[in-house]
Amino acid sequence: MGVSINTANRPIPNADDYSVVPPGYKRTEVGLIPVDWDVKTLNELGTFMKGKGIKRDDVTDDGFACIRYGEIYTRYNDYVYSFASRIPESVAQTAQPLKAGDLLFAGSGETAEEIGKCVAYLGEEEAYAGGDIVILRPVGQNSLYLGHLLNHAVVAEQKARYGQGDAVVHISARNLAIIRLPLPPTTYEQGAIAEVLSDMDGLIAALEKLIAKKQAIKQATMQQLLTGKTRLPGFTDTWNDTTIGAVADIRNGSTPSTQVPHYWNGSIPWCTPTDITGTRGKYLEHTARNITEAGLASCAASLLPPGTLLLCSRATIGELKIARTHVCTNQGFKSLVCHGGTSHEFLYYLIQTLKPQLIERAIGSTFLEIGKRDLAAIPLTIPLANEQSAIASVLSDMDAEIEALEQRRDKTQELKQGMMQQLLTGRVRLVNGEATA
């Protein structure tokens, strides 16, 4: 279709201000839309039907393509050309057959916010839908466009209102039927919008694939360099056998009393495992909560220097970051302060390869935890300091490359979200391959 966006055109001003209706737009139940766009219910777009059958145990390695309702949440987004799951002919005979262009809604979910997630089936192979899937077979519409639209906020907010239930939320065909959509007047314009958004999806998918490839290369490199199987040029010295306890001091964490307000909201970062798992990259500088000097003095936590390895010893055992500033932790850590001659950057990468050992040595009935003595006894074989630094530098460069790709992917995802908001509501129009506002 060759659609391009002319960035000189501007979106309509005050699009969410219902007191202002710009020329060429009108006020509707779904917000301000162009005067030539329509508002239609899902019921007006086609025919509803229900999926049926296909239990988890019915899925096999071969047979006919199928989709179960849970896979709408876990496997697919907006549209799909082929399904991963297969069922034998005996199961297919009792399931609901699909046609290209069918819109598949998850009839059950855990929250109102996610209920009714939709995926458009655009494939040509024979395929079937299982129970708890509501199917809409549209007529005279672009299903790829609808796949993008039906998970957008203007529709998701309506689905959330019509969802019923607490522990498990359900939405029926009857409730989906009354949901209202903003629709361009022609399938050509629908297709133009869908093409632009799908091109963005293609770029995001390509970046995801490249990131996965770079991560796999890094893992293979770690296995070679951190074991001495492959040596960097210029290094021939023998590696030394040692233990974690011999190369680093192991520090426990603690929690000041939450009943004493002046222990909290100070200037000292106080790290929890959630801070570790919620932080991208290998460094940690900020934490969700800070404590005061009085709070630090009141408990058994230590003020740890920059470069400390903040190692989770409970729950998410083996997850770790490098402290970029002075920090303390709660009791879910066994933090490592490296001795002279040991690179904290090198040990950071080496610890990642030891996670199975950490978990194997963990004990506990309520939750698993690795103790200080058991952690200290874990054996290591490491090179001299200069080779440690060289290995860490190679792996750090690989991390930097991956992080740059992840940032590019995130920015592309943000750009797509902004484009969806503009294009799916008509704030920016695509007409004859150009954007207008």
N, C-alpha and C positions, 0 to 999 in steps of 0.2 A: 504493500500500500504506500510505502515511502513517506510516512508522516514525519514532519519536523516541527519543532516548536520555535516560534519567533519570540525571542526573549524581550524584544522591544515592547511587546504588548504587556499590559499590566492587568492583574486581577481586579475585579470590581472592588471599590472601596466599601468599608463598613459592611461586609457581606453578612455578618452576624448581627448587625444592628437592625432590628425589625422596624425601627422608626424611620429608616431610610431605605427607599426602594429605588436603586439606580435605574436610569433609562435602559430599557431592554430586558428588565427582570421583573419577576412577580413574586409575591409572598404566597407561600403554600404551607401545607402541613409538615413538609420536610425541609423547610427553610426557603431561602431565596434561590430561585432557579430562572434560567432564561425563559422569556415569554413563549418561545416555540417548543419548549420541553413539556412533557406530560408528567403527571403523577398518577401512577397506576398501582393497584394492588397485585400481589403475587397471583391471586386467584384469576386476574384478568389476563395473565401471561400464558397460561397453559393448563395442564391437567395434573392433579396430585394423585399419587399412588404410594403404596407402602412397600418397603423391603420386607423380606421374610426369610426365616431359617438362617442357616450358616452359623453354627456354633464354633467356638474356638477349636474344638477337637475335630471339626470337619475339614479344617484346612490341611492341605497336603502339598507336596513339592511339585506335583504335576496336575494338569487338568485345565479347567476353565478359570479365567480371571474372575476375581470377586473382591468385594470390599465389605468389611464389617464396620459398624458405626464407630467403634473405638479408634479405628485407623484414620478416620476423618480428623481426629484430634492429634494423633501421634505421627502420622506418615505424610499427610498431604496438606497443601495450602492453596486455596483459591481454585486451582484447576489441575487436572491430571490427564495424561494420555495413556497410561497403562498402570495396572494394579500389580502389586507385589505378590498378593496372596492367590492361591489356587484351590479349587475344590473339584472333587470327582463328579462324573456325570450324574450319579445317583443323588447327590446333594443339589446339583444345579437344577434338577427337575422340579424341586420344591421351592427354589429361590426365585426372586424377582429379576427377570431379565432387564438389562439396561440398553438404551440407545445412545448414540453419540449426541451430545448436547444436553443430556439429563443433568439436572441440578440435584445434588444429594445433600440433605441436611441431617446432622446428628440429632436424633430425637431425644437423647438423654445426655446429661452432663453433670459435672460436680458443682458448677456455679451458674448463676443467672447470666453473668457477664460473658461466659463462653458458650452458652446454650445455642443450639441451632447453627453451629459452624457449618459452612457450606463449601462444597467442592464441586466444580463443574467437570463432568466426565466428557472428554473430547476425543477419546480413542475410537478405534474402528473394530477392535477385537470383541468377540462375544464375551460378555461380562455380566455379573449378577450382584445384586445388593442383598445384604442380610437384614435381619430384624432390627428394629429401632432406628431405621433410616427412613426419612420422609423424602420422597422423590417428586420433583416437579419437572414435567416434560414441557418446555416452553415452545411456543409457536410464533414464528416471525420475529425472533429476537436473536441477538448475538450472545451465545452462551459463555464465551470467553469474557465478554464485558460483564455479564451478570456474575460470573465467578469472582471477579474483582470487586464488584459493587456489594455483593451480598454479605461480605464480612467487614465492610466499611462501617464507620461509626454511625452514619445516618440510618443504617439498617440494624446494626448490632444493638443499638439502644432500644429499638422497638422489640427485638427478640427478647432482650432481657426483661422488658415489662411484661411480656406475655408468657414467660417461663413460669412453670408451677412446680412447687415442691421445695423442700428444705435440704435434707441430706442428699437426695438426688433430684435434680431439676429436669423436668420434661417439657417439651413443646410439641404440640400436635399440628397436623396438617390444617386443622380448622383455624388455629391461631396464626400459623404462618401465612395462611391465605389472606389475612386482612392487613398484612404489613405493606406499607406504601413505599414506592420507589420513585426517585427522580430519573426520568428516561429521556435521552435524546430522541428527536423525532424520527431519525432514520437509522437503519442498521449500519449504514456506511459510517456515520459518526460514532456509533457504538464500537464498530470495529477499529476505527482510527484510535480511539482512546485505549481500547484493549491492546492494540499493537504497541503503543508507546509504553504502557505499563509492563507488558510481557517482555519487551526489550530490556527494561530495567531488571526484571527478574532474571533474564539470561545473563546479564552482567554480574548480578549478585551471585548466581550459581557458579559462574566461571571463577569468581574470586574465592568462593567457598572451596571449590575443587583445587585451586592453586594453593590455598592455605593448608588443606589436608595433605597435599603432596609435600609441601615444605616441612610440615610437622613430621611426616613419616621419615623424610630424609634426616631431620634433626634427631629423631629417636634412634635411627640406625647409626648415625654418627656418634651419639652418646655411647651406644653399646661398644663401639670400636675404641673410642678415645679413652673412656673412663675405665676400661679394663686393661688397657695396654696392648690390645690385639693389633691396633694400628698406632704407630708412633708418629708424631709430628717431626718434620725435618730438623736435624740438629740435636735431637735428644736420644741419648743412649744409656743414661744412668739407670741402675737397677731400682725398681720400685720397692718400697718398704712395707712390711706387714705391721699393722697397728690396730687400734680400736677407736671408736668414737670418743670414748672417755679419755684417751691419751692425747687427742688432738684438739679437744674443746672442753671448756667448762660447761656443765649442764645446769641450767637455772630453772627453778620452779616459778610459777606465778601464783597470784592470789587475788582476792576480791575484797575491797573495803566494804564496810557495812553500808548497805543501801538505805539504812534508817537514819544515817547521819548526813544531812544535806551538804555540809561544808566539806565533805570528802569528794564531792563530785563537781563536774563542770569547771575544772581547772584547766591547766595548760599542758598536762602530761598525757600523751596518748595512752590509752588502756585498751589492749588488743584482746579480742575474743576470736574463736574459730570462724565465726561468721565474717569478721573483717578479712580473714585470710581467704576464704572461699569466694568472697564478694569482690576481691581486688584482682584486676587483670595485671599480667606481667609478673616479674619476679620481685619487685620492690614494694614495700609498704611504708607509707609516710603518714597517712591520716587514718584515724579510727572513728567509729561511730560515737564513742563516748570518751571523755577525758576525765582524769582525776586530779585532785590538788596534791600539793606536797604533804599536807596533813593526811590525806587519804593514803598516799604511798607509805608514809611512816606508820600508819595504823595497822598495816597488814604485812604479810610475808613476801609480797612481790618485790622484785628487784628492778632498779632502773637500768635498763639494758642499753649498751652503747650502739651507735650506728654500725652496721655490718653484722649484727647478731642474726642468726638464723632462727626465726620464729617458727618452731616445729610443733604442730598439733599432736598431742599425745592421747587424745580421747576422740571418740566419734569419727571425725575425719582424720584418722591417724595417718601421718606421713605427709599431709599437706603442709607447705611451708612457704614463707616469704623472707626476704632480706630486709631488715629494718634500715630505713634511710635516715632515721633520726632517733634520738633517745626515746625509748618506749618501755612500757611494762605490759604484762599480760595477766590474764586470769589463770585459774588453776588447770586449764585445759592444755597446757603447754609444757614442753621440756625444751627450753631455748638453748641454743648452742653459741657460746662466745669462743671463737677460734683462738688457739694459741699462736704465737709467732711461728712462722714457717708453714702455716696452713692457710691457704686462700679460702676465705668464706665464699667466694664466687664458685670456686671449684667444688667445695664441699656441698654447696647448694645443689649443683647438678648431680653429684654422686649420691646424695641422700634420696633423690628422686628415683634412682634405680634400686633402692633398698626398701621400698615401701612394703613388698611382700614379707620381708624379714621383720619389719616393725610390727605388722599385723600378727604375724605368727607368734611373736613374743608377748603380745598383749594378753592380759587376763582381766577377769571381772565378770560378775553375774548381772549387775544392772546395766553396765556398759563396759566395753573393752577399753583398757588403758595400758600403755607401756610404761613401766616404772623406770626410774632413773638408773638403777643398777643394770637392768636388762638392756636399756639403751646404750649405756656406757660400754657394755661388753660386746657389742656388735663389731665384728672384725672388718677391717678395711685394708686394702692394698693401694698405696698412693705413691706418686712420684715426688721428686724434690719440688721446692716452691716455684722455681722458674718454669718448670714444665706444667705444674698446676695452673699457673697464670696463663700460659699459652693455650692450654686446653680450654680454660674458662673463656678466654677471649674469642676463640673460634665459635663456641656455643653461644656466647652473648651476641655475636654478629648475626648468627642464625635467628636468634630470638628477636633481634631488632628488625630483621627483614619480615618475619612473621607478624610482628606487631604493626608494622607499616601497612601490610596487606589487610590486617584486621581493621585498622582505622579507615582505610579506603573503603572496605566493605561496609562498615558502619555508616560512613558518610553517604554512600550510595543508597543504603536502606533509608536513611533520613530523607534523602532527596526524593526517593520514590514515595514515601509517606506524604511529603508536601505536594507532590504531583497528583497523588490520588485525591487529596483534599480539594485541589483546584479543578481537576478534570472531571471527577465523578459528581460534582455539584454544578458544573457549568460555569464556574467562575472564570475559567480559561476555556475557550472553545478551540476545537480542531476542525477547520473547514478547508477543504481542498488542499490538505497537507500543511496548512499554516495555522498558528494559534491566533485567536482573536479574543478580545476582552470587551 
